[in-house]
Amino acid sequence: MECEECHERPATLHLTKVVNGEKNEIHVCEHCAKEKGYIDYDEEAYSIHNLLAGLFNYEATVSKSKPVNDQHQKGMCCPKCGMTYRQFTQIGKFGCASCYETFADYLNPIFRRVHSGNITHDGKIPNRQGKYLRKKQLMQEYKSKLKDLIENEQFEEAAVMRDKIKALEKSASNSDEGGDA
């Protein structure tokens, strides 16, 4: 469809005006839309890159949780691929897997913002393997809590957690024996 104003360029903007219940459609190119005042901006369009870069621009969020040494952050560089933190914020993706470890201190605020406050992804558990995987996850969670309790010298709670782990291991072994027979 060509521009209704200049009849030279393709129409890229399709505007609909409703005045007193009467609908009027206008199909114009970007140049004519600027000339006629349908749109009013001098800068380039806001791209998806700008949107994603805005998500990664989180220095204010980080500075609330811990002070950021701006020079250290600018000079931070992945030892494997050589990507700098500044390049990461501009591009929006990492150069290699070791970038995750290199920039780890600065990623959690990004993940929280992008994933509605969550910094971990547990995934979904298939129904067929569900019981086994849920027990495995619960076992890992219990062992982690046990370790924390022991480090904090909360031995009574640690003993309770140890008993939960033993019970879970026993129920897992019983279900394995019952499933194989």
Beta strands, then each sheet from edge to edge (+ up, - down):
strand 1: 13-19
strand 2: 22-28
sheet 1: 1+ 2-
end
